[in-house]
Amino acid sequence: MISAKLIEHIFKAASISRWNDYPKMTNLVELDKQAHKFIIAYFIAKQEQNADMNYIIEAGIFEFLSRVVVTD
């Protein structure tokens, strides 16, 4: 069962603003950045013959949650 605290962290990622010194065309949030990284990793892994897709998905979820906690 997913706890309320975990759901709160997931929704919090949609409001954590990404910022740096570079001008940007649109306002990106942490959820956007992590989604782009995961999609690229997923498509690269699909091109490989022996990629463990379960590991790729688990690693993507772990990276997302760890970035939400660190950025928070």
N, CA, C and O atoms as CSV, one atom per row, in Angstrom:
chain,resi,resn,atom,element,x,y,z
A,1,MET,N,N,0.841,-1.178,0.000
A,1,MET,CA,C,0.000,0.000,0.000
A,1,MET,C,C,0.893,1.250,0.000
A,1,MET,O,O,1.917,1.294,0.681
A,2,ILE,N,N,0.501,2.222,-0.745
A,2,ILE,CA,C,1.250,3.472,-0.822
A,2,ILE,C,C,0.784,4.388,0.307
A,2,ILE,O,O,-0.412,4.609,0.497
A,3,SER,N,N,1.742,4.905,1.037
A,3,SER,CA,C,1.393,5.774,2.164
A,3,SER,C,C,1.063,7.189,1.679
A,3,SER,O,O,1.428,7.591,0.574
A,4,ALA,N,N,0.374,7.912,2.525
A,4,ALA,CA,C,0.011,9.294,2.198
A,4,ALA,C,C,1.253,10.172,2.078
A,4,ALA,O,O,1.281,11.103,1.273
A,5,LYS,N,N,2.278,9.880,2.874
A,5,LYS,CA,C,3.525,10.652,2.837
A,5,LYS,C,C,4.217,10.506,1.471
A,5,LYS,O,O,4.735,11.480,0.925
A,6,LEU,N,N,4.219,9.275,0.925
A,6,LEU,CA,C,4.832,9.037,-0.383
A,6,LEU,C,C,4.060,9.774,-1.476
A,6,LEU,O,O,4.663,10.384,-2.359
A,7,ILE,N,N,2.753,9.718,-1.419
A,7,ILE,CA,C,1.935,10.435,-2.403
A,7,ILE,C,C,2.189,11.938,-2.307
A,7,ILE,O,O,2.237,12.630,-3.325
A,8,GLU,N,N,2.349,12.430,-1.107
A,8,GLU,CA,C,2.643,13.851,-0.906
A,8,GLU,C,C,3.979,14.233,-1.546
A,8,GLU,O,O,4.095,15.301,-2.147
A,9,HIS,N,N,4.990,13.364,-1.420
A,9,HIS,CA,C,6.298,13.632,-2.042
A,9,HIS,C,C,6.189,13.638,-3.563
A,9,HIS,O,O,6.822,14.459,-4.227
A,10,ILE,N,N,5.397,12.735,-4.113
A,10,ILE,CA,C,5.235,12.677,-5.570
A,10,ILE,C,C,4.584,13.962,-6.078
A,10,ILE,O,O,5.039,14.537,-7.066
A,11,PHE,N,N,3.534,14.409,-5.415
A,11,PHE,CA,C,2.875,15.644,-5.840
A,11,PHE,C,C,3.740,16.871,-5.586
A,11,PHE,O,O,3.635,17.866,-6.303
A,12,LYS,N,N,4.589,16.804,-4.572
A,12,LYS,CA,C,5.492,17.916,-4.285
A,12,LYS,C,C,6.478,18.116,-5.443
A,12,LYS,O,O,6.904,19.239,-5.713
A,13,ALA,N,N,6.836,17.026,-6.121
A,13,ALA,CA,C,7.770,17.117,-7.246
A,13,ALA,C,C,7.197,17.952,-8.382
A,13,ALA,O,O,7.943,18.528,-9.174
A,14,ALA,N,N,5.880,18.014,-8.461
A,14,ALA,CA,C,5.251,18.809,-9.517
A,14,ALA,C,C,5.305,20.302,-9.216
A,14,ALA,O,O,4.950,21.117,-10.068
A,15,SER,N,N,5.743,20.669,-8.016
A,15,SER,CA,C,5.804,22.093,-7.685
A,15,SER,C,C,7.214,22.579,-7.359
A,15,SER,O,O,7.411,23.771,-7.123
A,16,ILE,N,N,8.203,21.674,-7.342
A,16,ILE,CA,C,9.584,22.079,-7.090
A,16,ILE,C,C,10.137,22.682,-8.379
A,16,ILE,O,O,10.295,21.984,-9.381
A,17,SER,N,N,10.422,23.952,-8.350
A,17,SER,CA,C,10.882,24.646,-9.548
A,17,SER,C,C,12.361,24.373,-9.791
A,17,SER,O,O,13.169,24.383,-8.862
A,18,ARG,N,N,12.699,24.130,-11.042
A,18,ARG,CA,C,14.089,23.942,-11.452
A,18,ARG,C,C,14.643,25.306,-11.814
A,18,ARG,O,O,13.991,26.064,-12.533
A,19,TRP,N,N,15.823,25.630,-11.336
A,19,TRP,CA,C,16.420,26.914,-11.672
A,19,TRP,C,C,17.922,26.755,-11.804
A,19,TRP,O,O,18.541,25.900,-11.171
A,20,ASN,N,N,18.476,27.589,-12.632
A,20,ASN,CA,C,19.928,27.698,-12.792
A,20,ASN,C,C,20.220,29.066,-13.408
A,20,ASN,O,O,19.332,29.916,-13.476
A,21,ASP,N,N,21.418,29.278,-13.842
A,21,ASP,CA,C,21.806,30.590,-14.362
A,21,ASP,C,C,21.425,30.806,-15.823
A,21,ASP,O,O,21.644,31.891,-16.363
A,22,TYR,N,N,20.866,29.801,-16.459
A,22,TYR,CA,C,20.555,29.905,-17.873
A,22,TYR,C,C,19.112,30.360,-18.083
A,22,TYR,O,O,18.218,29.952,-17.342
A,23,PRO,N,N,18.882,31.205,-19.091
A,23,PRO,CA,C,17.491,31.582,-19.387
A,23,PRO,C,C,16.739,30.370,-19.927
A,23,PRO,O,O,17.318,29.529,-20.613
A,24,LYS,N,N,15.479,30.287,-19.622
A,24,LYS,CA,C,14.697,29.140,-20.079
A,24,LYS,C,C,13.418,29.608,-20.749
A,24,LYS,O,O,12.870,30.658,-20.412
A,25,MET,N,N,12.959,28.827,-21.688
A,25,MET,CA,C,11.763,29.175,-22.451
A,25,MET,C,C,10.488,28.940,-21.647
A,25,MET,O,O,9.493,29.642,-21.829
A,26,THR,N,N,10.525,27.958,-20.764
A,26,THR,CA,C,9.343,27.609,-19.982
A,26,THR,C,C,9.758,27.251,-18.565
A,26,THR,O,O,10.920,26.932,-18.312
A,27,ASN,N,N,8.834,27.303,-17.671
A,27,ASN,CA,C,9.119,26.963,-16.284
A,27,ASN,C,C,9.090,25.443,-16.118
A,27,ASN,O,O,8.035,24.822,-16.251
A,28,LEU,N,N,10.229,24.854,-15.831
A,28,LEU,CA,C,10.304,23.412,-15.636
A,28,LEU,C,C,10.274,23.091,-14.155
A,28,LEU,O,O,10.798,23.841,-13.331
A,29,VAL,N,N,9.662,21.980,-13.832
A,29,VAL,CA,C,9.640,21.506,-12.452
A,29,VAL,C,C,10.446,20.218,-12.375
A,29,VAL,O,O,10.806,19.641,-13.401
A,30,GLU,N,N,10.725,19.773,-11.167
A,30,GLU,CA,C,11.540,18.568,-10.966
A,30,GLU,C,C,10.926,17.351,-11.658
A,30,GLU,O,O,11.650,16.512,-12.194
A,31,LEU,N,N,9.621,17.254,-11.648
A,31,LEU,CA,C,8.940,16.134,-12.296
A,31,LEU,C,C,9.230,16.112,-13.793
A,31,LEU,O,O,9.410,15.038,-14.367
A,32,ASP,N,N,9.278,17.277,-14.434
A,32,ASP,CA,C,9.601,17.362,-15.862
A,32,ASP,C,C,11.005,16.846,-16.141
A,32,ASP,O,O,11.209,16.048,-17.056
A,33,LYS,N,N,11.964,17.298,-15.358
A,33,LYS,CA,C,13.361,16.905,-15.571
A,33,LYS,C,C,13.541,15.402,-15.396
A,33,LYS,O,O,14.202,14.757,-16.210
A,34,GLN,N,N,12.967,14.851,-14.358
A,34,GLN,CA,C,13.107,13.420,-14.109
A,34,GLN,C,C,12.391,12.601,-15.181
A,34,GLN,O,O,12.873,11.535,-15.566
A,35,ALA,N,N,11.259,13.081,-15.661
A,35,ALA,CA,C,10.536,12.373,-16.719
A,35,ALA,C,C,11.354,12.340,-18.004
A,35,ALA,O,O,11.406,11.310,-18.676
A,36,HIS,N,N,11.992,13.455,-18.353
A,36,HIS,CA,C,12.820,13.485,-19.559
A,36,HIS,C,C,13.999,12.525,-19.441
A,36,HIS,O,O,14.305,11.797,-20.386
A,37,LYS,N,N,14.660,12.519,-18.290
A,37,LYS,CA,C,15.791,11.604,-18.090
A,37,LYS,C,C,15.342,10.152,-18.193
A,37,LYS,O,O,16.026,9.331,-18.802
A,38,PHE,N,N,14.200,9.835,-17.602
A,38,PHE,CA,C,13.730,8.454,-17.608
A,38,PHE,C,C,13.329,8.002,-19.009
A,38,PHE,O,O,13.621,6.871,-19.397
A,39,ILE,N,N,12.673,8.858,-19.760
A,39,ILE,CA,C,12.266,8.496,-21.121
A,39,ILE,C,C,13.485,8.236,-21.995
A,39,ILE,O,O,13.495,7.279,-22.769
A,40,ILE,N,N,14.503,9.065,-21.885
A,40,ILE,CA,C,15.731,8.854,-22.659
A,40,ILE,C,C,16.394,7.540,-22.255
A,40,ILE,O,O,16.811,6.767,-23.117
A,41,ALA,N,N,16.497,7.281,-20.952
A,41,ALA,CA,C,17.100,6.027,-20.480
A,41,ALA,C,C,16.296,4.825,-20.949
A,41,ALA,O,O,16.872,3.799,-21.310
A,42,TYR,N,N,14.985,4.935,-20.948
A,42,TYR,CA,C,14.117,3.835,-21.374
A,42,TYR,C,C,14.325,3.513,-22.852
A,42,TYR,O,O,14.458,2.345,-23.218
A,43,PHE,N,N,14.356,4.542,-23.704
A,43,PHE,CA,C,14.534,4.298,-25.133
A,43,PHE,C,C,15.928,3.774,-25.459
A,43,PHE,O,O,16.078,2.940,-26.352
A,44,ILE,N,N,16.935,4.242,-24.763
A,44,ILE,CA,C,18.281,3.698,-24.973
A,44,ILE,C,C,18.319,2.236,-24.553
A,44,ILE,O,O,18.914,1.408,-25.243
A,45,ALA,N,N,17.690,1.912,-23.429
A,45,ALA,CA,C,17.668,0.523,-22.953
A,45,ALA,C,C,16.888,-0.376,-23.907
A,45,ALA,O,O,17.242,-1.545,-24.066
A,46,LYS,N,N,15.844,0.133,-24.540
A,46,LYS,CA,C,15.067,-0.671,-25.490
A,46,LYS,C,C,15.903,-1.048,-26.710
A,46,LYS,O,O,15.620,-2.053,-27.361
A,47,GLN,N,N,16.926,-0.260,-27.028
A,47,GLN,CA,C,17.784,-0.556,-28.165
A,47,GLN,C,C,18.800,-1.654,-27.849
A,47,GLN,O,O,19.341,-2.282,-28.759
A,48,GLU,N,N,19.054,-1.881,-26.582
A,48,GLU,CA,C,20.022,-2.894,-26.165
A,48,GLU,C,C,19.381,-4.281,-26.188
A,48,GLU,O,O,18.184,-4.428,-25.939
A,49,GLN,N,N,20.182,-5.278,-26.485
A,49,GLN,CA,C,19.690,-6.654,-26.549
A,49,GLN,C,C,19.415,-7.237,-25.169
A,49,GLN,O,O,18.425,-7.942,-24.974
A,50,ASN,N,N,20.288,-6.944,-24.217
A,50,ASN,CA,C,20.208,-7.612,-22.917
A,50,ASN,C,C,19.937,-6.643,-21.763
A,50,ASN,O,O,20.426,-6.859,-20.654
A,51,ALA,N,N,19.185,-5.608,-22.000
A,51,ALA,CA,C,18.893,-4.633,-20.943
A,51,ALA,C,C,17.831,-5.197,-20.002
A,51,ALA,O,O,16.832,-5.762,-20.446
A,52,ASP,N,N,18.054,-5.038,-18.716
A,52,ASP,CA,C,17.093,-5.466,-17.700
A,52,ASP,C,C,16.103,-4.323,-17.482
A,52,ASP,O,O,16.389,-3.373,-16.753
A,53,MET,N,N,14.943,-4.422,-18.117
A,53,MET,CA,C,13.971,-3.332,-18.072
A,53,MET,C,C,13.404,-3.127,-16.669
A,53,MET,O,O,13.091,-1.997,-16.295
A,54,ASN,N,N,13.269,-4.188,-15.894
A,54,ASN,CA,C,12.801,-4.028,-14.514
A,54,ASN,C,C,13.777,-3.166,-13.722
A,54,ASN,O,O,13.366,-2.307,-12.942
A,55,TYR,N,N,15.064,-3.399,-13.925
A,55,TYR,CA,C,16.082,-2.598,-13.240
A,55,TYR,C,C,16.018,-1.138,-13.683
A,55,TYR,O,O,16.129,-0.230,-12.858
A,56,ILE,N,N,15.840,-0.912,-14.984
A,56,ILE,CA,C,15.763,0.456,-15.507
A,56,ILE,C,C,14.576,1.194,-14.885
A,56,ILE,O,O,14.706,2.350,-14.480
A,57,ILE,N,N,13.435,0.536,-14.810
A,57,ILE,CA,C,12.242,1.163,-14.243
A,57,ILE,C,C,12.426,1.422,-12.752
A,57,ILE,O,O,12.106,2.506,-12.264
A,58,GLU,N,N,12.941,0.429,-12.026
A,58,GLU,CA,C,13.175,0.611,-10.586
A,58,GLU,C,C,14.190,1.725,-10.330
A,58,GLU,O,O,14.015,2.529,-9.415
A,59,ALA,N,N,15.241,1.770,-11.132
A,59,ALA,CA,C,16.255,2.815,-10.969
A,59,ALA,C,C,15.670,4.193,-11.273
A,59,ALA,O,O,16.010,5.169,-10.604
A,60,GLY,N,N,14.798,4.281,-12.270
A,60,GLY,CA,C,14.152,5.550,-12.589
A,60,GLY,C,C,13.269,6.045,-11.456
A,60,GLY,O,O,13.262,7.234,-11.136
A,61,ILE,N,N,12.523,5.126,-10.852
A,61,ILE,CA,C,11.668,5.494,-9.717
A,61,ILE,C,C,12.523,5.904,-8.525
A,61,ILE,O,O,12.220,6.891,-7.854
A,62,PHE,N,N,13.590,5.153,-8.255
A,62,PHE,CA,C,14.475,5.488,-7.140
A,62,PHE,C,C,15.129,6.851,-7.348
A,62,PHE,O,O,15.191,7.659,-6.421
A,63,GLU,N,N,15.613,7.105,-8.557
A,63,GLU,CA,C,16.243,8.398,-8.861
A,63,GLU,C,C,15.251,9.535,-8.668
A,63,GLU,O,O,15.588,10.576,-8.104
A,64,PHE,N,N,14.026,9.330,-9.141
A,64,PHE,CA,C,12.988,10.353,-8.984
A,64,PHE,C,C,12.729,10.649,-7.513
A,64,PHE,O,O,12.722,11.811,-7.106
A,65,LEU,N,N,12.518,9.607,-6.715
A,65,LEU,CA,C,12.214,9.815,-5.297
A,65,LEU,C,C,13.403,10.411,-4.546
A,65,LEU,O,O,13.222,11.263,-3.677
A,66,SER,N,N,14.605,9.972,-4.873
A,66,SER,CA,C,15.770,10.529,-4.183
A,66,SER,C,C,15.976,12.002,-4.543
A,66,SER,O,O,16.362,12.792,-3.682
A,67,ARG,N,N,15.726,12.383,-5.790
A,67,ARG,CA,C,15.856,13.790,-6.179
A,67,ARG,C,C,14.787,14.649,-5.507
A,67,ARG,O,O,15.048,15.797,-5.146
A,68,VAL,N,N,13.592,14.098,-5.340
A,68,VAL,CA,C,12.534,14.854,-4.662
A,68,VAL,C,C,12.923,15.108,-3.214
A,68,VAL,O,O,12.712,16.204,-2.695
A,69,VAL,N,N,13.491,14.102,-2.562
A,69,VAL,CA,C,13.892,14.258,-1.163
A,69,VAL,C,C,15.066,15.226,-1.052
A,69,VAL,O,O,15.080,16.073,-0.158
A,70,VAL,N,N,16.054,15.116,-1.946
A,70,VAL,CA,C,17.232,15.979,-1.895
A,70,VAL,C,C,16.869,17.420,-2.252
A,70,VAL,O,O,17.361,18.354,-1.619
A,71,THR,N,N,16.024,17.608,-3.245
A,71,THR,CA,C,15.651,18.946,-3.692
A,71,THR,C,C,14.723,19.629,-2.704
A,71,THR,O,O,14.668,20.857,-2.642
A,72,ASP,N,N,13.998,18.839,-1.937
A,72,ASP,CA,C,13.013,19.371,-0.990
A,72,ASP,C,C,13.647,20.177,0.052
A,72,ASP,O,O,12.962,20.700,0.931
